[in-house]
Amino acid sequence: MSASDELKKLAPLGETKPDVMKAFVAFDTAVMADGALPKKTKELIAVAVALTTQCQYCLAIHTDMAKKAGATPEELAEASFVAAALRAGAAITHSANHVVDGK
Protein backbone atom coordinates (compact mmCIF):
# COMPACT_ATOMS: atom_id res chain seq x y z
CA MET A 1 0.00 0.00 0.00
CA SER A 2 1.38 3.41 -0.95
CA ALA A 3 1.80 6.33 1.41
CA SER A 4 -1.05 8.16 -0.34
CA ASP A 5 -3.32 5.14 0.16
CA GLU A 6 -2.36 5.03 3.83
CA LEU A 7 -3.13 8.74 4.19
CA LYS A 8 -6.71 8.07 3.12
CA LYS A 9 -7.13 6.47 6.53
CA LEU A 10 -6.88 9.93 8.09
CA ALA A 11 -10.50 10.68 7.24
CA PRO A 12 -11.93 7.94 9.48
CA LEU A 13 -9.46 8.91 12.19
CA GLY A 14 -10.60 12.51 11.97
CA GLU A 15 -14.22 11.42 12.19
CA THR A 16 -13.54 9.99 15.65
CA LYS A 17 -12.40 13.39 17.00
CA PRO A 18 -13.38 16.02 14.41
CA ASP A 19 -12.62 18.97 16.68
CA VAL A 20 -9.11 17.72 17.37
CA MET A 21 -8.43 16.93 13.71
CA LYS A 22 -9.74 20.35 12.68
CA ALA A 23 -7.42 21.99 15.22
CA PHE A 24 -4.45 19.96 13.98
CA VAL A 25 -5.13 20.87 10.34
CA ALA A 26 -5.49 24.55 11.26
CA PHE A 27 -2.23 24.45 13.22
CA ASP A 28 -0.37 22.67 10.42
CA THR A 29 -1.73 25.08 7.82
CA ALA A 30 -0.70 28.11 9.89
CA VAL A 31 2.78 26.74 10.56
CA MET A 32 3.49 25.96 6.91
CA ALA A 33 2.22 29.29 5.52
CA ASP A 34 4.60 32.01 4.37
CA GLY A 35 5.94 33.98 7.31
CA ALA A 36 9.41 34.98 8.42
CA LEU A 37 10.44 31.87 6.48
CA PRO A 38 8.93 31.39 3.04
CA LYS A 39 6.82 28.28 2.42
CA LYS A 40 9.54 26.73 0.24
CA THR A 41 12.08 26.97 3.07
CA LYS A 42 9.61 25.49 5.55
CA GLU A 43 8.90 22.59 3.17
CA LEU A 44 12.64 21.94 2.74
CA ILE A 45 12.98 21.88 6.54
CA ALA A 46 10.03 19.49 6.68
CA VAL A 47 11.71 17.20 4.12
CA ALA A 48 14.89 17.13 6.23
CA VAL A 49 12.91 16.41 9.39
CA ALA A 50 10.89 13.70 7.64
CA LEU A 51 14.11 12.05 6.51
CA THR A 52 15.46 12.27 10.04
CA THR A 53 12.32 10.85 11.65
CA GLN A 54 11.94 8.44 8.71
CA CYS A 55 8.25 9.14 8.31
CA GLN A 56 7.36 7.94 4.82
CA TYR A 57 4.08 9.86 4.85
CA CYS A 58 5.64 13.17 5.84
CA LEU A 59 8.41 12.60 3.32
CA ALA A 60 5.95 11.99 0.47
CA ILE A 61 3.75 14.95 1.39
CA HIS A 62 6.50 17.47 2.07
CA THR A 63 8.64 16.48 -0.92
CA ASP A 64 5.61 17.08 -3.12
CA MET A 65 4.79 20.35 -1.36
CA ALA A 66 8.41 21.53 -1.59
CA LYS A 67 8.40 20.90 -5.34
CA LYS A 68 5.09 22.76 -5.67
CA ALA A 69 6.62 25.65 -3.71
CA GLY A 70 9.47 25.81 -6.22
CA ALA A 71 12.17 23.70 -4.59
CA THR A 72 14.73 22.47 -7.08
CA PRO A 73 16.28 19.00 -7.15
CA GLU A 74 19.50 20.59 -5.90
CA GLU A 75 17.71 22.18 -2.92
CA LEU A 76 16.02 18.89 -2.07
CA ALA A 77 19.37 17.11 -2.30
CA GLU A 78 20.96 19.66 0.04
CA ALA A 79 18.11 19.26 2.52
CA SER A 80 18.65 15.49 2.33
CA PHE A 81 22.36 15.84 3.06
CA VAL A 82 21.65 18.17 5.98
CA ALA A 83 19.38 15.46 7.43
CA ALA A 84 22.07 12.83 6.85
CA ALA A 85 24.70 14.99 8.55
CA LEU A 86 22.49 15.52 11.59
CA ARG A 87 21.73 11.80 11.93
CA ALA A 88 25.39 10.94 11.52
CA GLY A 89 26.39 13.65 13.96
CA ALA A 90 23.99 12.28 16.54
CA ALA A 91 25.47 8.80 16.16
CA ILE A 92 29.00 10.14 16.57
CA THR A 93 28.06 12.26 19.57
CA HIS A 94 26.25 9.41 21.30
CA SER A 95 29.23 7.15 20.58
CA ALA A 96 31.62 9.62 22.15
CA ASN A 97 29.42 10.06 25.20
CA HIS A 98 28.17 6.53 25.78
CA VAL A 99 30.07 3.88 23.83
CA VAL A 100 33.69 4.95 23.87
CA ASP A 101 33.86 5.81 27.55
CA GLY A 102 31.97 2.66 28.53
CA LYS A 103 28.73 4.22 29.78
C-alpha positions in Angstrom: 0.0 0.0 0.0 1.4 3.4 -0.9 1.8 6.3 1.4 -1.1 8.2 -0.3 -3.3 5.1 0.2 -2.4 5.0 3.8 -3.1 8.7 4.2 -6.7 8.1 3.1 -7.1 6.5 6.5 -6.9 9.9 8.1 -10.5 10.7 7.2 -11.9 7.9 9.5 -9.5 8.9 12.2 -10.6 12.5 12.0 -14.2 11.4 12.2 -13.5 10.0 15.7 -12.4 13.4 17.0 -13.4 16.0 14.4 -12.6 19.0 16.7 -9.1 17.7 17.4 -8.4 16.9 13.7 -9.7 20.3 12.7 -7.4 22.0 15.2 -4.4 20.0 14.0 -5.1 20.9 10.3 -5.5 24.6 11.3 -2.2 24.5 13.2 -0.4 22.7 10.4 -1.7 25.1 7.8 -0.7 28.1 9.9 2.8 26.7 10.6 3.5 26.0 6.9 2.2 29.3 5.5 4.6 32.0 4.4 5.9 34.0 7.3 9.4 35.0 8.4 10.4 31.9 6.5 8.9 31.4 3.0 6.8 28.3 2.4 9.5 26.7 0.2 12.1 27.0 3.1 9.6 25.5 5.5 8.9 22.6 3.2 12.6 21.9 2.7 13.0 21.9 6.5 10.0 19.5 6.7 11.7 17.2 4.1 14.9 17.1 6.2 12.9 16.4 9.4 10.9 13.7 7.6 14.1 12.1 6.5 15.5 12.3 10.0 12.3 10.8 11.6 11.9 8.4 8.7 8.2 9.1 8.3 7.4 7.9 4.8 4.1 9.9 4.8 5.6 13.2 5.8 8.4 12.6 3.3 5.9 12.0 0.5 3.8 15.0 1.4 6.5 17.5 2.1 8.6 16.5 -0.9 5.6 17.1 -3.1 4.8 20.3 -1.4 8.4 21.5 -1.6 8.4 20.9 -5.3 5.1 22.8 -5.7 6.6 25.6 -3.7 9.5 25.8 -6.2 12.2 23.7 -4.6 14.7 22.5 -7.1 16.3 19.0 -7.2 19.5 20.6 -5.9 17.7 22.2 -2.9 16.0 18.9 -2.1 19.4 17.1 -2.3 21.0 19.7 0.0 18.1 19.3 2.5 18.6 15.5 2.3 22.4 15.8 3.1 21.7 18.2 6.0 19.4 15.5 7.4 22.1 12.8 6.8 24.7 15.0 8.5 22.5 15.5 11.6 21.7 11.8 11.9 25.4 10.9 11.5 26.4 13.6 14.0 24.0 12.3 16.5 25.5 8.8 16.2 29.0 10.1 16.6 28.1 12.3 19.6 26.3 9.4 21.3 29.2 7.2 20.6 31.6 9.6 22.1 29.4 10.1 25.2 28.2 6.5 25.8 30.1 3.9 23.8 33.7 5.0 23.9 33.9 5.8 27.6 32.0 2.7 28.5 28.7 4.2 29.8 
